[in-house]
Amino acid sequence: MPLRQARPPTTAGSDDPAAAPIPLRPHHLVCLVGFRGHGYSDSFTANMAALAARLRGPGGETTPLVIRPMADAICLPCPRRRGSGCRDAGRIAALDRRHGERLGLETGARLSWGAALARIRRKVHPDDLATLCAGCRWLPLGFCSDALETLRKTGAAPPFPEGKASKGEAPSGRDTTSGSAPLPSRMGDAAT
C-alpha cells in the first residue's frame, strides 16, 4: 500500500492520547535541529520547513514523535523516496543506524520533541557529526554543527526563521526542484 501523508497531529502535548505522533527516522532528529530552509525540491523543502517551524515554535517541545526506519513525515514529498524506502537506501540506513545507536533509540520508540532535543544535547557534540553524519550531502554546509552549538549552549534548537524555505537548493547551489537530477555528494559517496 502506498504511503499517504498523515494528517498533522494536534498541537496538544504528548500526554494527550488523541495526539498522533509524528513518524521520524532517527537521523531526521538531528536534521530538524539544523534545517535552514534548503532541500531536495520545493515540495520537500516546504514540508520540512513546516515541520521544523512547528517543532521549534512555541509549544513544539511537547509534540509526540515515533521512531521508524522507513520513509517518515519528512520523506513523503522527497524526490528520492521510493515507496517506503529511498533511492539511497544503504546510505540512509547507515545514517539511521548510527543516529539510533548514538541517541539510544530503537524502532517504535516514542518521545516528545523536547525529549529528543534533550537526548541530542546530551549525546551529540558538533565534532561527532563527521562520523555520525558521514555521507550526508548537507554536512559540509555546517548548518547542523552551528545548530548543535546553539542547542548545547541554550538548551533549545535555533528558532526557524520565517520565509527561509522558498526554493529547493542542493549543496552545490543548483536548483533541484525537478527532483530528477542526483545531488552531488561533498563527502565522496556516489549518488545512486
One Martini backbone bead per residue (centre of mass of N, CA, C, O) as a GRO file, in nm:
protein
  192
    1MET     BB    1   0.096   0.036   0.023
    2PRO     BB    2   0.087   0.353  -0.006
    3LEU     BB    3   0.189   0.640   0.105
    4ARG     BB    4   0.059   0.876   0.328
    5GLN     BB    5  -0.022   1.176   0.434
    6ALA     BB    6  -0.041   1.269   0.734
    7ARG     BB    7  -0.199   1.410   0.960
    8PRO     BB    8  -0.154   1.647   1.160
    9PRO     BB    9  -0.094   1.683   1.464
   10THR     BB   10  -0.165   1.808   1.733
   11THR     BB   11  -0.064   2.056   1.977
   12ALA     BB   12  -0.065   1.867   2.179
   13GLY     BB   13   0.057   1.689   2.407
   14SER     BB   14   0.191   1.373   2.488
   15ASP     BB   15  -0.063   1.318   2.694
   16ASP     BB   16  -0.241   1.311   2.444
   17PRO     BB   17  -0.411   1.046   2.298
   18ALA     BB   18  -0.496   1.211   2.024
   19ALA     BB   19  -0.201   1.244   1.957
   20ALA     BB   20  -0.024   1.210   1.681
   21PRO     BB   21   0.261   1.089   1.593
   22ILE     BB   22   0.558   1.168   1.448
   23PRO     BB   23   0.726   1.027   1.198
   24LEU     BB   24   1.082   0.929   1.245
   25ARG     BB   25   1.390   0.922   1.167
   26PRO     BB   26   1.674   0.931   1.339
   27HIS     BB   27   1.835   1.146   1.160
   28HIS     BB   28   1.602   1.371   1.159
   29LEU     BB   29   1.649   1.498   1.432
   30VAL     BB   30   1.908   1.655   1.352
   31CYS     BB   31   1.800   1.791   1.097
   32LEU     BB   32   1.586   1.968   1.249
   33VAL     BB   33   1.794   2.140   1.399
   34GLY     BB   34   1.961   2.237   1.117
   35PHE     BB   35   1.747   2.353   0.954
   36ARG     BB   36   1.741   2.630   0.674
   37GLY     BB   37   1.563   2.594   0.388
   38HIS     BB   38   1.681   2.337   0.247
   39GLY     BB   39   1.640   2.115  -0.050
   40TYR     BB   40   1.544   1.880  -0.302
   41SER     BB   41   1.267   2.044  -0.308
   42ASP     BB   42   1.001   2.236  -0.274
   43SER     BB   43   0.819   2.027  -0.127
   44PHE     BB   44   1.024   1.932   0.076
   45THR     BB   45   1.094   2.208   0.201
   46ALA     BB   46   0.808   2.287   0.292
   47ASN     BB   47   0.764   2.045   0.477
   48MET     BB   48   1.012   2.082   0.662
   49ALA     BB   49   0.950   2.372   0.746
   50ALA     BB   50   0.683   2.313   0.889
   51LEU     BB   51   0.802   2.116   1.097
   52ALA     BB   52   1.025   2.297   1.215
   53ALA     BB   53   0.841   2.529   1.303
   54ARG     BB   54   0.669   2.364   1.495
   55LEU     BB   55   0.893   2.244   1.682
   56ARG     BB   56   1.040   2.538   1.734
   57GLY     BB   57   0.796   2.640   1.845
   58PRO     BB   58   0.550   2.702   2.037
   59GLY     BB   59   0.509   2.388   2.200
   60GLY     BB   60   0.690   2.177   2.037
   61GLU     BB   61   0.813   1.999   2.275
   62THR     BB   62   0.527   1.822   2.298
   63THR     BB   63   0.562   1.671   2.050
   64PRO     BB   64   0.497   1.371   1.917
   65LEU     BB   65   0.704   1.079   1.858
   66VAL     BB   66   0.817   0.828   1.610
   67ILE     BB   67   1.029   0.566   1.542
   68ARG     BB   68   1.153   0.498   1.203
   69PRO     BB   69   1.300   0.291   0.917
   70MET     BB   70   1.136   0.490   0.722
   71ALA     BB   71   0.942   0.664   0.574
   72ASP     BB   72   0.842   0.989   0.663
   73ALA     BB   73   0.735   1.310   0.714
   74ILE     BB   74   0.979   1.410   0.535
   75CYS     BB   75   0.983   1.203   0.282
   76LEU     BB   76   0.718   1.213   0.120
   77PRO     BB   77   0.826   1.458  -0.101
   78CYS     BB   78   1.070   1.308  -0.192
   79PRO     BB   79   1.243   1.239  -0.490
   80ARG     BB   80   1.399   0.972  -0.349
   81ARG     BB   81   1.154   0.824  -0.299
   82ARG     BB   82   1.055   0.462  -0.255
   83GLY     BB   83   0.803   0.449  -0.107
   84SER     BB   84   0.935   0.339   0.205
   85GLY     BB   85   1.194   0.431   0.067
   86CYS     BB   86   1.522   0.474  -0.097
   87ARG     BB   87   1.753   0.533  -0.334
   88ASP     BB   88   1.960   0.555  -0.063
   89ALA     BB   89   1.933   0.313   0.143
   90GLY     BB   90   2.218   0.249   0.256
   91ARG     BB   91   2.292   0.535   0.358
   92ILE     BB   92   2.038   0.580   0.534
   93ALA     BB   93   2.065   0.333   0.718
   94ALA     BB   94   2.336   0.424   0.838
   95LEU     BB   95   2.236   0.683   0.963
   96ASP     BB   96   2.019   0.555   1.143
   97ARG     BB   97   2.199   0.366   1.304
   98ARG     BB   98   2.389   0.578   1.429
   99HIS     BB   99   2.168   0.754   1.561
  100GLY     BB  100   2.022   0.539   1.726
  101GLU     BB  101   2.265   0.457   1.895
  102ARG     BB  102   2.345   0.736   2.012
  103LEU     BB  103   2.033   0.793   2.121
  104GLY     BB  104   1.883   0.529   2.214
  105LEU     BB  105   1.704   0.429   1.955
  106GLU     BB  106   1.420   0.252   1.861
  107THR     BB  107   1.193   0.105   1.709
  108GLY     BB  108   0.898   0.273   1.836
  109ALA     BB  109   0.985   0.503   1.973
  110ARG     BB  110   0.866   0.737   2.223
  111LEU     BB  111   0.867   1.099   2.197
  112SER     BB  112   0.945   1.411   2.242
  113TRP     BB  113   1.096   1.680   2.122
  114GLY     BB  114   1.224   1.759   2.393
  115ALA     BB  115   1.355   1.478   2.443
  116ALA     BB  116   1.524   1.479   2.187
  117LEU     BB  117   1.689   1.730   2.252
  118ALA     BB  118   1.815   1.621   2.513
  119ARG     BB  119   1.966   1.389   2.377
  120ILE     BB  120   2.129   1.550   2.178
  121ARG     BB  121   2.272   1.731   2.385
  122ARG     BB  122   2.408   1.485   2.542
  123LYS     BB  123   2.512   1.290   2.269
  124VAL     BB  124   2.581   1.547   2.071
  125HIS     BB  125   2.854   1.670   1.902
  126PRO     BB  126   2.979   1.853   1.653
  127ASP     BB  127   3.234   1.656   1.622
  128ASP     BB  128   3.046   1.394   1.548
  129LEU     BB  129   2.934   1.444   1.253
  130ALA     BB  130   3.147   1.318   1.062
  131THR     BB  131   3.050   1.030   1.152
  132LEU     BB  132   2.740   1.030   1.194
  133CYS     BB  133   2.706   1.200   0.891
  134ALA     BB  134   2.819   1.025   0.691
  135GLY     BB  135   2.705   1.121   0.359
  136CYS     BB  136   2.603   1.399   0.395
  137ARG     BB  137   2.523   1.670   0.188
  138TRP     BB  138   2.497   1.900   0.434
  139LEU     BB  139   2.745   1.902   0.624
  140PRO     BB  140   2.946   2.119   0.485
  141LEU     BB  141   2.758   2.375   0.571
  142GLY     BB  142   2.712   2.371   0.908
  143PHE     BB  143   2.422   2.375   1.029
  144CYS     BB  144   2.432   2.154   1.253
  145SER     BB  145   2.670   2.254   1.411
  146ASP     BB  146   2.553   2.529   1.487
  147ALA     BB  147   2.291   2.419   1.619
  148LEU     BB  148   2.432   2.248   1.838
  149GLU     BB  149   2.563   2.481   1.982
  150THR     BB  150   2.300   2.615   2.060
  151LEU     BB  151   2.179   2.378   2.214
  152ARG     BB  152   2.411   2.351   2.425
  153LYS     BB  153   2.384   2.652   2.535
  154THR     BB  154   2.040   2.677   2.555
  155GLY     BB  155   1.843   2.405   2.502
  156ALA     BB  156   1.778   2.507   2.204
  157ALA     BB  157   1.666   2.538   1.914
  158PRO     BB  158   1.666   2.716   1.662
  159PRO     BB  159   1.483   2.925   1.519
  160PHE     BB  160   1.265   2.945   1.260
  161PRO     BB  161   1.284   3.126   0.985
  162GLU     BB  162   1.106   3.325   0.814
  163GLY     BB  163   1.108   3.260   0.468
  164LYS     BB  164   1.340   3.022   0.408
  165ALA     BB  165   1.138   2.821   0.222
  166SER     BB  166   1.154   2.886  -0.125
  167LYS     BB  167   1.396   2.684  -0.223
  168GLY     BB  168   1.540   2.426  -0.383
  169GLU     BB  169   1.869   2.333  -0.259
  170ALA     BB  170   2.169   2.231  -0.315
  171PRO     BB  171   2.492   2.234  -0.215
  172SER     BB  172   2.577   2.339  -0.509
  173GLY     BB  173   2.325   2.559  -0.579
  174ARG     BB  174   2.133   2.398  -0.737
  175ASP     BB  175   1.845   2.334  -0.875
  176THR     BB  176   1.591   2.065  -0.755
  177THR     BB  177   1.279   2.077  -0.834
  178SER     BB  178   1.252   1.821  -1.022
  179GLY     BB  179   1.414   1.559  -0.890
  180SER     BB  180   1.607   1.414  -1.124
  181ALA     BB  181   1.876   1.500  -1.009
  182PRO     BB  182   2.149   1.421  -0.866
  183LEU     BB  183   2.324   1.477  -0.591
  184PRO     BB  184   2.605   1.598  -0.495
  185SER     BB  185   2.882   1.492  -0.322
  186ARG     BB  186   3.097   1.605  -0.046
  187MET     BB  187   3.189   1.298   0.068
  188GLY     BB  188   3.237   1.083  -0.191
  189ASP     BB  189   2.973   0.969  -0.265
  190ALA     BB  190   2.770   0.795  -0.462
  191ALA     BB  191   2.522   0.843  -0.658
  192THR     BB  192   2.204   0.649  -0.716
   0.00000   0.00000   0.00000
